[in-house]
Amino acid sequence: MRTLERGKSARDEFDERFKRAQDDVVALVELGAWATSEQLASEARKCYRRVVQLDPKHEVAQLALGNVLYKGE
């Protein structure tokens, strides 16, 4: 995970990275974890919701959103 560039807020960094990661599940999961570590809970949820749109059975994203898959569904 990258650190913040000098002079940027965590939210600004998030916005830039989210735009670049739109359809990249791995990048979105990493960004969600980074956002969580930066106390950006709503931004982290935004990442995980996008991951679930792209891959509804993605376990990490589902768990991060508080969902549990039962028998793969």
N, C-alpha and C positions, 0 to 999 in steps of 0.2 A: 504494500500500500504506500502511496505517496504521502508526503507531508505537505503542509500548506506552503504556497509560495509567499515570499515576504510581502506584507501589505494586504493580502487577501483575507477576507473573512471566510470562515468555514462554509457559510451558506453560498458565497460567491463561487468558491471552489466546487461545491456540490453541483451548483447549476451548470457550470462548464463541463464537469465530468459526466453529468447525467445526459446532456445533449449528445456527447460523443458516444455514449454507451447504449443508446436507444434499443437496439436489437441484440445486444451481446449479453447473453445470460450470465456468463462468468464475470464480466465487468460489472454488471448490475448487482450481483451478489456481493462482490468485493466492495462496491460503493455503498451498499446497504450496511455492511459491517463497519465500514469506515464512518458512515454517518452516525451509526449507533455510538461508536466510540467518541464522536465529537458532540454527543448529546443532541443530535438532530433527529429526534424520533419520527417526526412526520415525514421527513425526507427519506429516512430508512424505509418506512412503510411504502412510500412511493416507489422505491426501487423494487421491493419485494412484490408489490402488486403487479408491476410491469413484468417481472420474471414469471409470475403465475399466468399472466396473459399469454406469454410466449410458450410456457411449459407448465400446464396445469398440475402436473404431478411432481413438480420440483419440491423435494422434501424440505430442503433448507429454507426456501422461501415460504412454504406453507407453515412450517413450524415458527418462523419469525413472525408470521402474521397471526399466530395463535391457533392455527388449524392443524388437525391431525388427520392423516390419511388412514382410512380403514380398508384393509384388503386392497390397497393400491388405488382407492377411489376417494 
